[in-house]
Structure formats: structure tokens, C-alpha cells
Amino acid sequence: MDNITEIRIEEIKDYDNNEYYYYIYCVKDTYERIEIGKSKTKPQCYKQLAVYY
């Protein structure tokens, strides 16, 4: 099973096309890149921890 090693949010300022957005994607341990999408508003990030017994 592949694992996600990182989730990235990049701020894109495209002055040529007058665009401003956030590009969201994740990277698996096989270095496969999966595009999540684009957002005009800044995404909020938080960490949630779940412990199961």
C-alpha cells in the first residue's frame, strides 16, 4: 500500500495571466504526485490526532 509522505500548498502568483491562487497536491512514497485542486481563498491547515486503543 502506498503512503502519502507530504501534503503541499503552493501560493501561485501568475502575473502574465493576472491569476492568484493556491495549488494543493500530495506526494506518495513512490514519488507519485496527486493533484487535489486549486483554491482562490487561502486554505486553513490543522493537525488532528486520533488515538485508538
N, C-alpha and C positions, 0 to 999 in steps of 0.2 A: 504494500500500500504506500502511495506517495504521501509525503508530509509537506505542509506549507511551511517554508522556512522564514518568510518575511512578507509583510503587507506594506506597500508603499503608497504614499500620496505625494504627487509632484504638483507644484504650482507652475502653471504654464502661462506665460505672457507672450502671445504671438502678436507682435506689433505690425507685421506685414498684413495680416488679415483682421487686425483690430479685435482679437479674441483674448479673453482672460478666463481661465477655468482651472479646475483641479482634476488631474488624471489619477485614477485609482486602479492598482493592479496588485496581484500577489505572485510570488515565485515559489515553485515547488523545489524539493531537494534534488530533483532531476534537472533543475535549471529551466524548466518549462514556465513560461510567463503566461498568466491568465489575466486578461483584461476584465476589470469589474465595471468600469464606466467612467463617465465624465460628470462633473458637477460644477454649476455656476456658483454655488454657495460653498463656503469652507466647511468641510466635514468635521464633526467633532469626534475625537478618538477617546476611548476609555478602555480600561482593562477590567475584565470580570474574571474572578477566580471562583471555580466551583470545586468543592472537595466532596468526594463520595466515599462512604465507608461501607 
